[in-house]
Amino acid sequence: MATKIDGKQVAASINDAVKSATLALEKDTGVKPGLAVVIVGEDPASHAYVGAKSRMARECGFNSIQHTLPEGATQEELATIVEALNADETIHGILVQLPLPRHLNSDSIIQSIRPEKDVDGLHIVNAGKLATGDLDGGLVSCTPAGAMILVRRTHGEDLSGLSAVVIGRSNLFGKPMSALLLAANATVTTAHSRTENLSGICRNADILVAAVGRPEMVRASWVKSGATVIDVGINRIAASERGEGTYRLVGDVAFDECVEVAGVITPVPGGVGPMTIAMLMANTVIAAHRKAG
Ligand code: GUN
């Protein structure tokens, strides 16, 4: 039976460190970290995530602001807000919640964020630094950074000799996760929807990271005995299928069966999810520190 990683507990200790760093920064330099979160539209899941991010920013002692734009907002309206936040001296981190409504060009918005305020790590300058192995100079995408902390708790800093499989190749998660594992010397395979023999590839993984957005896709037969399984999926299963509550959250990993085979596993909820928010707070305090220092 696998050991379950308590992401909430790990995240709480990071949040505590962020709170202390915030107090120290303010005392030493008078600078209070500022985080601006921008959301467009009414998607309830996105609003839940953004609400949690803004709340945690307040709890950490940040200047926390949120811009909520209607579904019909124009590219120009959104660009104007980002420009103002880029110029705002009290704001050190800018996060535009994704996905944006289809009529908006996400990439041009993300690339218009000043790289030093890009706490999502999505700007090409930050993505490029990570891809070239500069782990300290830029800002790393929050979910992979959080998942990596959970991997390190089991395997330490050096993953030499370990094989890692990441299912998913998004800019927000799969690519930066693979880059972080590679930088730590793992032998990395990035799998995706066009990969053939996915289950066979996964079965070779000492570290298996699932970020596909398909409920409970990874089965016990895909998992090597004793592997570390990191589940990045957050899928809402409708009540009609389950008959309990309005919905319940499940990951991309069939937890109940994989827990029997894995060595270490993250649950959903309470695994990687809380780590994402903690790393957003950490990135914001790092960005504020660099600006002040
Ligand atoms: N949507 C889901 N996760 C994220 C995230 O980490 N950052 C942004 N900007 N949007 C998201």
py3Dmol code that shows the C-alpha trace and the ligand (Angstrom):
import py3Dmol

protein = """\
ATOM      1  CA  MET A   1       0.000   0.000   0.000  1.00  0.00           C
ATOM      2  CA  ALA A   2       1.442   3.382  -1.075  1.00  0.00           C
ATOM      3  CA  THR A   3       2.242   6.250   1.254  1.00  0.00           C
ATOM      4  CA  LYS A   4      -0.161   9.118   0.609  1.00  0.00           C
ATOM      5  CA  ILE A   5       1.490  12.556   0.295  1.00  0.00           C
ATOM      6  CA  ASP A   6      -0.397  15.259   2.201  1.00  0.00           C
ATOM      7  CA  GLY A   7      -0.064  18.223  -0.174  1.00  0.00           C
ATOM      8  CA  LYS A   8      -2.072  20.421   2.177  1.00  0.00           C
ATOM      9  CA  GLN A   9       0.476  19.960   4.918  1.00  0.00           C
ATOM     10  CA  VAL A  10       3.482  20.611   2.644  1.00  0.00           C
ATOM     11  CA  ALA A  11       1.709  23.661   1.184  1.00  0.00           C
ATOM     12  CA  ALA A  12       0.938  24.989   4.678  1.00  0.00           C
ATOM     13  CA  SER A  13       4.623  24.956   5.593  1.00  0.00           C
ATOM     14  CA  ILE A  14       5.483  26.837   2.359  1.00  0.00           C
ATOM     15  CA  ASN A  15       2.721  29.358   3.067  1.00  0.00           C
ATOM     16  CA  ASP A  16       4.157  29.873   6.576  1.00  0.00           C
ATOM     17  CA  ALA A  17       7.609  30.514   5.087  1.00  0.00           C
ATOM     18  CA  VAL A  18       6.043  33.005   2.637  1.00  0.00           C
ATOM     19  CA  LYS A  19       4.315  34.825   5.509  1.00  0.00           C
ATOM     20  CA  SER A  20       7.624  35.142   7.391  1.00  0.00           C
ATOM     21  CA  ALA A  21       9.452  36.306   4.235  1.00  0.00           C
ATOM     22  CA  THR A  22       6.703  38.882   3.630  1.00  0.00           C
ATOM     23  CA  LEU A  23       7.028  40.300   7.144  1.00  0.00           C
ATOM     24  CA  ALA A  24      10.816  40.423   6.853  1.00  0.00           C
ATOM     25  CA  LEU A  25      10.715  42.109   3.432  1.00  0.00           C
ATOM     26  CA  GLU A  26       8.285  44.747   4.654  1.00  0.00           C
ATOM     27  CA  LYS A  27      10.336  45.392   7.791  1.00  0.00           C
ATOM     28  CA  ASP A  28      13.639  45.655   5.885  1.00  0.00           C
ATOM     29  CA  THR A  29      12.542  47.544   2.771  1.00  0.00           C
ATOM     30  CA  GLY A  30       8.980  48.805   3.307  1.00  0.00           C
ATOM     31  CA  VAL A  31       7.885  46.742   0.279  1.00  0.00           C
ATOM     32  CA  LYS A  32       4.693  44.667   0.578  1.00  0.00           C
ATOM     33  CA  PRO A  33       4.377  41.947  -2.102  1.00  0.00           C
ATOM     34  CA  GLY A  34       1.497  42.706  -4.485  1.00  0.00           C
ATOM     35  CA  LEU A  35      -0.376  40.081  -6.515  1.00  0.00           C
ATOM     36  CA  ALA A  36      -2.955  40.911  -9.175  1.00  0.00           C
ATOM     37  CA  VAL A  37      -5.200  38.153 -10.486  1.00  0.00           C
ATOM     38  CA  VAL A  38      -7.238  38.768 -13.638  1.00  0.00           C
ATOM     39  CA  ILE A  39     -10.208  36.613 -14.614  1.00  0.00           C
ATOM     40  CA  VAL A  40     -12.470  36.915 -17.640  1.00  0.00           C
ATOM     41  CA  GLY A  41     -15.890  35.288 -17.785  1.00  0.00           C
ATOM     42  CA  GLU A  42     -18.073  33.268 -15.439  1.00  0.00           C
ATOM     43  CA  ASP A  43     -16.610  29.745 -15.398  1.00  0.00           C
ATOM     44  CA  PRO A  44     -17.347  28.518 -11.844  1.00  0.00           C
ATOM     45  CA  ALA A  45     -14.234  26.318 -11.525  1.00  0.00           C
ATOM     46  CA  SER A  46     -11.964  29.204 -12.608  1.00  0.00           C
ATOM     47  CA  HIS A  47     -13.714  31.528 -10.142  1.00  0.00           C
ATOM     48  CA  ALA A  48     -13.180  28.989  -7.356  1.00  0.00           C
ATOM     49  CA  TYR A  49      -9.427  28.768  -8.139  1.00  0.00           C
ATOM     50  CA  VAL A  50      -9.013  32.526  -8.450  1.00  0.00           C
ATOM     51  CA  GLY A  51     -10.932  33.125  -5.210  1.00  0.00           C
ATOM     52  CA  ALA A  52      -8.598  30.705  -3.411  1.00  0.00           C
ATOM     53  CA  LYS A  53      -5.518  32.470  -4.865  1.00  0.00           C
ATOM     54  CA  SER A  54      -6.717  35.952  -3.829  1.00  0.00           C
ATOM     55  CA  ARG A  55      -7.666  34.707  -0.346  1.00  0.00           C
ATOM     56  CA  MET A  56      -4.292  33.082   0.234  1.00  0.00           C
ATOM     57  CA  ALA A  57      -2.528  36.237  -0.987  1.00  0.00           C
ATOM     58  CA  ARG A  58      -4.400  38.236   1.673  1.00  0.00           C
ATOM     59  CA  GLU A  59      -3.575  35.602   4.293  1.00  0.00           C
ATOM     60  CA  CYS A  60       0.112  35.899   3.378  1.00  0.00           C
ATOM     61  CA  GLY A  61      -0.062  39.638   4.033  1.00  0.00           C
ATOM     62  CA  PHE A  62       0.158  40.671   0.363  1.00  0.00           C
ATOM     63  CA  ASN A  63      -1.482  43.552  -1.383  1.00  0.00           C
ATOM     64  CA  SER A  64      -4.019  41.333  -3.192  1.00  0.00           C
ATOM     65  CA  ILE A  65      -6.119  42.689  -6.031  1.00  0.00           C
ATOM     66  CA  GLN A  66      -8.497  40.988  -8.419  1.00  0.00           C
ATOM     67  CA  HIS A  67      -9.869  42.217 -11.762  1.00  0.00           C
ATOM     68  CA  THR A  68     -13.012  40.447 -12.934  1.00  0.00           C
ATOM     69  CA  LEU A  69     -14.016  41.110 -16.546  1.00  0.00           C
ATOM     70  CA  PRO A  70     -17.240  39.994 -18.237  1.00  0.00           C
ATOM     71  CA  GLU A  71     -17.237  37.108 -20.737  1.00  0.00           C
ATOM     72  CA  GLY A  72     -17.583  39.638 -23.593  1.00  0.00           C
ATOM     73  CA  ALA A  73     -14.496  41.683 -22.652  1.00  0.00           C
ATOM     74  CA  THR A  74     -12.356  42.728 -25.622  1.00  0.00           C
ATOM     75  CA  GLN A  75      -8.679  42.044 -26.265  1.00  0.00           C
ATOM     76  CA  GLU A  76      -8.018  45.793 -25.868  1.00  0.00           C
ATOM     77  CA  GLU A  77      -9.760  45.966 -22.483  1.00  0.00           C
ATOM     78  CA  LEU A  78      -7.722  43.072 -21.167  1.00  0.00           C
ATOM     79  CA  ALA A  79      -4.483  44.425 -22.671  1.00  0.00           C
ATOM     80  CA  THR A  80      -5.112  47.805 -21.033  1.00  0.00           C
ATOM     81  CA  ILE A  81      -5.457  46.170 -17.618  1.00  0.00           C
ATOM     82  CA  VAL A  82      -2.227  44.199 -18.060  1.00  0.00           C
ATOM     83  CA  GLU A  83      -0.402  47.367 -19.199  1.00  0.00           C
ATOM     84  CA  ALA A  84      -1.593  49.229 -16.095  1.00  0.00           C
ATOM     85  CA  LEU A  85      -0.507  46.336 -13.843  1.00  0.00           C
ATOM     86  CA  ASN A  86       2.891  46.200 -15.593  1.00  0.00           C
ATOM     87  CA  ALA A  87       3.376  49.880 -14.715  1.00  0.00           C
ATOM     88  CA  ASP A  88       1.991  49.608 -11.149  1.00  0.00           C
ATOM     89  CA  GLU A  89       4.900  49.769  -8.660  1.00  0.00           C
ATOM     90  CA  THR A  90       2.798  48.133  -5.921  1.00  0.00           C
ATOM     91  CA  ILE A  91       2.208  44.983  -8.028  1.00  0.00           C
ATOM     92  CA  HIS A  92       4.980  42.373  -8.265  1.00  0.00           C
ATOM     93  CA  GLY A  93       3.003  39.442  -9.648  1.00  0.00           C
ATOM     94  CA  ILE A  94       0.374  39.298 -12.415  1.00  0.00           C
ATOM     95  CA  LEU A  95      -1.679  36.176 -13.118  1.00  0.00           C
ATOM     96  CA  VAL A  96      -4.219  36.011 -15.940  1.00  0.00           C
ATOM     97  CA  GLN A  97      -6.382  32.969 -15.232  1.00  0.00           C
ATOM     98  CA  LEU A  98      -6.553  30.505 -18.119  1.00  0.00           C
ATOM     99  CA  PRO A  99      -8.330  29.449 -20.193  1.00  0.00           C
ATOM    100  CA  LEU A 100      -9.551  32.794 -21.538  1.00  0.00           C
ATOM    101  CA  PRO A 101     -12.784  32.916 -23.580  1.00  0.00           C
ATOM    102  CA  ARG A 102     -12.164  31.696 -27.124  1.00  0.00           C
ATOM    103  CA  HIS A 103     -12.431  35.123 -28.797  1.00  0.00           C
ATOM    104  CA  LEU A 104      -9.368  36.361 -26.865  1.00  0.00           C
ATOM    105  CA  ASN A 105      -5.752  35.708 -27.856  1.00  0.00           C
ATOM    106  CA  SER A 106      -4.201  34.257 -24.679  1.00  0.00           C
ATOM    107  CA  ASP A 107      -0.691  34.121 -26.025  1.00  0.00           C
ATOM    108  CA  SER A 108      -0.437  37.809 -26.864  1.00  0.00           C
ATOM    109  CA  ILE A 109      -1.803  38.674 -23.392  1.00  0.00           C
ATOM    110  CA  ILE A 110       0.610  36.339 -21.577  1.00  0.00           C
ATOM    111  CA  GLN A 111       3.587  37.609 -23.586  1.00  0.00           C
ATOM    112  CA  SER A 112       2.623  41.221 -22.762  1.00  0.00           C
ATOM    113  CA  ILE A 113       3.168  40.603 -19.026  1.00  0.00           C
ATOM    114  CA  ARG A 114       6.567  41.881 -17.891  1.00  0.00           C
ATOM    115  CA  PRO A 115       8.676  38.715 -17.365  1.00  0.00           C
ATOM    116  CA  GLU A 116       9.708  39.791 -13.860  1.00  0.00           C
ATOM    117  CA  LYS A 117       6.001  39.967 -12.887  1.00  0.00           C
ATOM    118  CA  ASP A 118       5.047  36.719 -14.685  1.00  0.00           C
ATOM    119  CA  VAL A 119       4.427  34.614 -11.571  1.00  0.00           C
ATOM    120  CA  ASP A 120       2.870  31.897 -13.764  1.00  0.00           C
ATOM    121  CA  GLY A 121       6.217  31.360 -15.527  1.00  0.00           C
ATOM    122  CA  LEU A 122       4.512  31.420 -18.944  1.00  0.00           C
ATOM    123  CA  HIS A 123       6.385  34.285 -20.612  1.00  0.00           C
ATOM    124  CA  ILE A 124       8.895  33.036 -23.176  1.00  0.00           C
ATOM    125  CA  VAL A 125      11.721  34.607 -21.173  1.00  0.00           C
ATOM    126  CA  ASN A 126      10.816  32.509 -18.119  1.00  0.00           C
ATOM    127  CA  ALA A 127       9.997  29.396 -20.165  1.00  0.00           C
ATOM    128  CA  GLY A 128      13.314  29.850 -22.010  1.00  0.00           C
ATOM    129  CA  LYS A 129      15.315  30.202 -18.800  1.00  0.00           C
ATOM    130  CA  LEU A 130      13.805  26.968 -17.507  1.00  0.00           C
ATOM    131  CA  ALA A 131      14.389  25.188 -20.829  1.00  0.00           C
ATOM    132  CA  THR A 132      18.067  26.209 -20.787  1.00  0.00           C
ATOM    133  CA  GLY A 133      18.548  25.090 -17.191  1.00  0.00           C
ATOM    134  CA  ASP A 134      18.570  28.539 -15.513  1.00  0.00           C
ATOM    135  CA  LEU A 135      16.386  27.532 -12.568  1.00  0.00           C
ATOM    136  CA  ASP A 136      17.176  30.487 -10.318  1.00  0.00           C
ATOM    137  CA  GLY A 137      17.065  33.485 -12.659  1.00  0.00           C
ATOM    138  CA  GLY A 138      13.434  33.373 -13.789  1.00  0.00           C
ATOM    139  CA  LEU A 139      10.035  32.348 -12.433  1.00  0.00           C
ATOM    140  CA  VAL A 140       8.881  28.723 -12.765  1.00  0.00           C
ATOM    141  CA  SER A 141       5.283  27.761 -13.459  1.00  0.00           C
ATOM    142  CA  CYS A 142       3.541  27.099 -10.120  1.00  0.00           C
ATOM    143  CA  THR A 143       2.011  23.643 -10.581  1.00  0.00           C
ATOM    144  CA  PRO A 144       5.186  21.939 -11.885  1.00  0.00           C
ATOM    145  CA  ALA A 145       7.264  23.728  -9.240  1.00  0.00           C
ATOM    146  CA  GLY A 146       4.865  22.402  -6.569  1.00  0.00           C
ATOM    147  CA  ALA A 147       4.786  18.887  -8.029  1.00  0.00           C
ATOM    148  CA  MET A 148       8.591  18.886  -8.096  1.00  0.00           C
ATOM    149  CA  ILE A 149       8.750  19.678  -4.377  1.00  0.00           C
ATOM    150  CA  LEU A 150       6.596  16.595  -3.747  1.00  0.00           C
ATOM    151  CA  VAL A 151       8.894  14.472  -5.954  1.00  0.00           C
ATOM    152  CA  ARG A 152      11.961  15.758  -4.067  1.00  0.00           C
ATOM    153  CA  ARG A 153      10.455  14.815  -0.699  1.00  0.00           C
ATOM    154  CA  THR A 154      10.634  11.187  -1.781  1.00  0.00           C
ATOM    155  CA  HIS A 155      13.695  11.123  -4.030  1.00  0.00           C
ATOM    156  CA  GLY A 156      15.863  14.056  -2.929  1.00  0.00           C
ATOM    157  CA  GLU A 157      17.546  16.608  -5.206  1.00  0.00           C
ATOM    158  CA  ASP A 158      19.240  14.211  -7.622  1.00  0.00           C
ATOM    159  CA  LEU A 159      17.046  11.943  -9.750  1.00  0.00           C
ATOM    160  CA  SER A 160      19.991  10.287 -11.565  1.00  0.00           C
ATOM    161  CA  GLY A 161      19.116   6.798 -12.764  1.00  0.00           C
ATOM    162  CA  LEU A 162      15.367   7.295 -12.343  1.00  0.00           C
ATOM    163  CA  SER A 163      12.983   7.201 -15.259  1.00  0.00           C
ATOM    164  CA  ALA A 164      10.184   9.784 -15.231  1.00  0.00           C
ATOM    165  CA  VAL A 165       7.123   9.871 -17.459  1.00  0.00           C
ATOM    166  CA  VAL A 166       5.010  13.026 -17.731  1.00  0.00           C
ATOM    167  CA  ILE A 167       1.650  12.557 -19.450  1.00  0.00           C
ATOM    168  CA  GLY A 168       0.774  15.957 -20.925  1.00  0.00           C
ATOM    169  CA  ARG A 169       2.722  18.528 -22.961  1.00  0.00           C
ATOM    170  CA  SER A 170       1.043  21.855 -22.157  1.00  0.00           C
ATOM    171  CA  ASN A 171       3.049  25.039 -21.711  1.00  0.00           C
ATOM    172  CA  LEU A 172       1.416  25.489 -18.299  1.00  0.00           C
ATOM    173  CA  PHE A 173       2.393  22.081 -16.962  1.00  0.00           C
ATOM    174  CA  GLY A 174       3.778  19.232 -19.086  1.00  0.00           C
ATOM    175  CA  LYS A 175       6.705  21.037 -20.710  1.00  0.00           C
ATOM    176  CA  PRO A 176       7.952  22.815 -17.563  1.00  0.00           C
ATOM    177  CA  MET A 177       7.475  19.630 -15.492  1.00  0.00           C
ATOM    178  CA  SER A 178       9.580  17.639 -17.947  1.00  0.00           C
ATOM    179  CA  ALA A 179      12.231  20.403 -17.904  1.00  0.00           C
ATOM    180  CA  LEU A 180      12.389  20.372 -14.087  1.00  0.00           C
ATOM    181  CA  LEU A 181      12.728  16.573 -13.962  1.00  0.00           C
ATOM    182  CA  LEU A 182      15.425  16.709 -16.646  1.00  0.00           C
ATOM    183  CA  ALA A 183      17.311  19.443 -14.764  1.00  0.00           C
ATOM    184  CA  ALA A 184      17.294  17.087 -11.751  1.00  0.00           C
ATOM    185  CA  ASN A 185      18.938  14.367 -13.916  1.00  0.00           C
ATOM    186  CA  ALA A 186      15.917  12.087 -14.404  1.00  0.00           C
ATOM    187  CA  THR A 187      15.538  10.299 -17.743  1.00  0.00           C
ATOM    188  CA  VAL A 188      12.351  11.915 -18.969  1.00  0.00           C
ATOM    189  CA  THR A 189       9.653  10.847 -21.417  1.00  0.00           C
ATOM    190  CA  THR A 190       6.966  13.404 -22.271  1.00  0.00           C
ATOM    191  CA  ALA A 191       3.879  11.457 -23.352  1.00  0.00           C
ATOM    192  CA  HIS A 192       0.683  12.931 -24.794  1.00  0.00           C
ATOM    193  CA  SER A 193      -2.553  12.181 -26.613  1.00  0.00           C
ATOM    194  CA  ARG A 194      -0.723  10.906 -29.735  1.00  0.00           C
ATOM    195  CA  THR A 195       1.636   8.606 -27.811  1.00  0.00           C
ATOM    196  CA  GLU A 196       1.316   4.944 -28.698  1.00  0.00           C
ATOM    197  CA  ASN A 197       1.519   2.207 -26.056  1.00  0.00           C
ATOM    198  CA  LEU A 198       0.988   4.776 -23.296  1.00  0.00           C
ATOM    199  CA  SER A 199       0.301   2.159 -20.623  1.00  0.00           C
ATOM    200  CA  GLY A 200       3.512   0.286 -21.479  1.00  0.00           C
ATOM    201  CA  ILE A 201       5.570   3.495 -21.325  1.00  0.00           C
ATOM    202  CA  CYS A 202       4.026   4.441 -17.977  1.00  0.00           C
ATOM    203  CA  ARG A 203       4.782   0.990 -16.543  1.00  0.00           C
ATOM    204  CA  ASN A 204       8.515   1.744 -16.871  1.00  0.00           C
ATOM    205  CA  ALA A 205       8.281   4.960 -14.846  1.00  0.00           C
ATOM    206  CA  ASP A 206       9.842   5.296 -11.420  1.00  0.00           C
ATOM    207  CA  ILE A 207       8.122   8.689 -11.319  1.00  0.00           C
ATOM    208  CA  LEU A 208       4.789   8.959 -13.117  1.00  0.00           C
ATOM    209  CA  VAL A 209       3.173  12.385 -13.456  1.00  0.00           C
ATOM    210  CA  ALA A 210      -0.333  12.566 -14.929  1.00  0.00           C
ATOM    211  CA  ALA A 211      -1.721  15.830 -16.323  1.00  0.00           C
ATOM    212  CA  VAL A 212      -4.180  14.919 -19.044  1.00  0.00           C
ATOM    213  CA  GLY A 213      -7.561  16.077 -17.757  1.00  0.00           C
ATOM    214  CA  ARG A 214      -9.168  12.644 -18.224  1.00  0.00           C
ATOM    215  CA  PRO A 215     -10.814  11.320 -15.054  1.00  0.00           C
ATOM    216  CA  GLU A 216      -9.100   8.228 -13.590  1.00  0.00           C
ATOM    217  CA  MET A 217      -7.350   7.391 -16.872  1.00  0.00           C
ATOM    218  CA  VAL A 218      -4.219   5.943 -15.246  1.00  0.00           C
ATOM    219  CA  ARG A 219      -5.015   2.441 -14.025  1.00  0.00           C
ATOM    220  CA  ALA A 220      -3.159   0.173 -11.604  1.00  0.00           C
ATOM    221  CA  SER A 221      -1.861  -1.915 -14.540  1.00  0.00           C
ATOM    222  CA  TRP A 222      -0.022   1.229 -15.823  1.00  0.00           C
ATOM    223  CA  VAL A 223       1.926   1.704 -12.601  1.00  0.00           C
ATOM    224  CA  LYS A 224       5.296   0.114 -11.813  1.00  0.00           C
ATOM    225  CA  SER A 225       5.392  -1.469  -8.384  1.00  0.00           C
ATOM    226  CA  GLY A 226       6.730   1.050  -5.849  1.00  0.00           C
ATOM    227  CA  ALA A 227       6.570   4.033  -8.269  1.00  0.00           C
ATOM    228  CA  THR A 228       5.957   7.623  -7.209  1.00  0.00           C
ATOM    229  CA  VAL A 229       2.654   8.743  -8.735  1.00  0.00           C
ATOM    230  CA  ILE A 230       1.883  12.467  -8.955  1.00  0.00           C
ATOM    231  CA  ASP A 231      -1.685  13.257 -10.002  1.00  0.00           C
ATOM    232  CA  VAL A 232      -2.134  16.747 -11.434  1.00  0.00           C
ATOM    233  CA  GLY A 233      -5.691  16.231 -12.744  1.00  0.00           C
ATOM    234  CA  ILE A 234      -8.663  17.976 -11.200  1.00  0.00           C
ATOM    235  CA  ASN A 235     -11.823  16.649 -12.847  1.00  0.00           C
ATOM    236  CA  ARG A 236     -15.364  17.354 -11.737  1.00  0.00           C
ATOM    237  CA  ILE A 237     -17.540  14.247 -11.913  1.00  0.00           C
ATOM    238  CA  ALA A 238     -21.230  15.131 -12.174  1.00  0.00           C
ATOM    239  CA  ALA A 239     -23.519  14.012  -9.374  1.00  0.00           C
ATOM    240  CA  SER A 240     -25.745  12.162 -11.822  1.00  0.00           C
ATOM    241  CA  GLU A 241     -22.942   9.677 -12.485  1.00  0.00           C
ATOM    242  CA  ARG A 242     -22.078   9.250  -8.821  1.00  0.00           C
ATOM    243  CA  GLY A 243     -25.293  10.092  -7.044  1.00  0.00           C
ATOM    244  CA  GLU A 244     -23.692  12.032  -4.224  1.00  0.00           C
ATOM    245  CA  GLY A 245     -23.552  15.826  -3.771  1.00  0.00           C
ATOM    246  CA  THR A 246     -23.502  18.091  -6.823  1.00  0.00           C
ATOM    247  CA  TYR A 247     -20.077  16.950  -8.043  1.00  0.00           C
ATOM    248  CA  ARG A 248     -16.936  15.352  -6.739  1.00  0.00           C
ATOM    249  CA  LEU A 249     -13.340  15.891  -7.696  1.00  0.00           C
ATOM    250  CA  VAL A 250     -11.231  13.076  -9.084  1.00  0.00           C
ATOM    251  CA  GLY A 251      -7.741  13.095 -10.544  1.00  0.00           C
ATOM    252  CA  ASP A 252      -6.312  11.618 -13.730  1.00  0.00           C
ATOM    253  CA  VAL A 253      -5.250   8.580 -11.683  1.00  0.00           C
ATOM    254  CA  ALA A 254      -7.635   5.838 -10.492  1.00  0.00           C
ATOM    255  CA  PHE A 255      -6.520   6.386  -6.908  1.00  0.00           C
ATOM    256  CA  ASP A 256      -8.234   3.445  -5.183  1.00  0.00           C
ATOM    257  CA  GLU A 257      -6.506   0.866  -7.369  1.00  0.00           C
ATOM    258  CA  CYS A 258      -3.171   2.670  -7.975  1.00  0.00           C
ATOM    259  CA  VAL A 259      -2.638   3.171  -4.229  1.00  0.00           C
ATOM    260  CA  GLU A 260      -2.255  -0.626  -4.023  1.00  0.00           C
ATOM    261  CA  VAL A 261       0.676  -0.682  -6.494  1.00  0.00           C
ATOM    262  CA  ALA A 262       2.510   2.649  -6.096  1.00  0.00           C
ATOM    263  CA  GLY A 263       5.135   3.408  -3.447  1.00  0.00           C
ATOM    264  CA  VAL A 264       4.046   7.028  -2.972  1.00  0.00           C
ATOM    265  CA  ILE A 265       0.940   8.720  -4.380  1.00  0.00           C
ATOM    266  CA  THR A 266      -0.769  12.122  -4.241  1.00  0.00           C
ATOM    267  CA  PRO A 267      -4.521  12.263  -3.619  1.00  0.00           C
ATOM    268  CA  VAL A 268      -7.068  14.520  -5.372  1.00  0.00           C
ATOM    269  CA  PRO A 269      -8.076  16.780  -3.756  1.00  0.00           C
ATOM    270  CA  GLY A 270      -5.328  17.577  -1.241  1.00  0.00           C
ATOM    271  CA  GLY A 271      -2.248  16.642  -3.300  1.00  0.00           C
ATOM    272  CA  VAL A 272      -0.792  18.899  -5.988  1.00  0.00           C
ATOM    273  CA  GLY A 273      -3.684  21.434  -5.876  1.00  0.00           C
ATOM    274  CA  PRO A 274      -2.688  23.220  -2.644  1.00  0.00           C
ATOM    275  CA  MET A 275       0.943  23.238  -3.841  1.00  0.00           C
ATOM    276  CA  THR A 276       0.004  25.328  -6.902  1.00  0.00           C
ATOM    277  CA  ILE A 277      -1.340  28.123  -4.723  1.00  0.00           C
ATOM    278  CA  ALA A 278       1.611  27.921  -2.319  1.00  0.00           C
ATOM    279  CA  MET A 279       4.081  28.241  -5.215  1.00  0.00           C
ATOM    280  CA  LEU A 280       2.161  31.220  -6.597  1.00  0.00           C
ATOM    281  CA  MET A 281       2.644  32.913  -3.228  1.00  0.00           C
ATOM    282  CA  ALA A 282       6.325  31.911  -3.217  1.00  0.00           C
ATOM    283  CA  ASN A 283       6.831  33.294  -6.751  1.00  0.00           C
ATOM    284  CA  THR A 284       5.181  36.576  -5.770  1.00  0.00           C
ATOM    285  CA  VAL A 285       7.395  37.079  -2.723  1.00  0.00           C
ATOM    286  CA  ILE A 286      10.465  36.168  -4.848  1.00  0.00           C
ATOM    287  CA  ALA A 287       9.410  38.740  -7.492  1.00  0.00           C
ATOM    288  CA  ALA A 288       8.907  41.397  -4.775  1.00  0.00           C
ATOM    289  CA  HIS A 289      12.245  40.559  -3.209  1.00  0.00           C
ATOM    290  CA  ARG A 290      14.075  40.902  -6.537  1.00  0.00           C
ATOM    291  CA  LYS A 291      12.397  44.273  -7.153  1.00  0.00           C
ATOM    292  CA  ALA A 292      13.237  45.531  -3.665  1.00  0.00           C
ATOM    293  CA  GLY A 293      16.760  44.114  -3.621  1.00  0.00           C
TER     294      GLY A 293
END
"""
ligand_1 = """\
11
GUN
N -5.695 27.626 -15.037
C -5.491 26.439 -14.400
N -4.313 26.463 -13.743
C -3.772 27.678 -13.960
C -2.549 28.300 -13.545
O -1.709 27.730 -12.852
N -2.360 29.556 -13.989
C -3.266 30.198 -14.791
N -2.972 31.445 -15.174
N -4.385 29.656 -15.193
C -4.634 28.401 -14.777
"""
view = py3Dmol.view(width=600, height=400)
view.addModel(protein, "pdb")
view.setStyle({"model": 0}, {"cartoon": {"style": "trace"}})
view.addModel(ligand_1, "xyz")
view.setStyle({"model": 1}, {"stick": {}})
view.zoomTo()
view.show()
